[in-house]
Amino acid sequence: RGSVPPPFWAFRGGVCLHLRNVVVLLDIDARRKRILYRATHRGTKEADVMIGGFFSAVFAELDPAEFDQIEQLLDEPDPDLVNWLLGRAVVPDRWRGTIYDRLERHVRDTAAL
């Protein structure tokens, strides 16, 4: 029957898959879904619509390299995020040049509709 392959290899239909890559992809997908859930279940309707709307729109194109930054942004309190997005408060410098800029642009563009 031949030798048993290492546990991180799987054979299906004559194709060899490296399961480490599959696990990484599953981890990225799970993290992406967790981000979407956190963005769409904020606690206030305004935040759900603004923040959740943005992340729903860009869900498929989220870059895994941005996940840490996105999760830090989602850790910000809803009142702060909503006030920044509506121009009621000054956005801290730490969020300039980050994913926040894309979020702000999305909210501004969708509000114009």
Summary of the structure (lengths in Angstrom):
residues: 113
radius of gyration: 19.5
end to end distance: 65.0
largest distance: 70.5
contacts: 260
relative contact order: 0.10
helix: 65%
strand: 7%
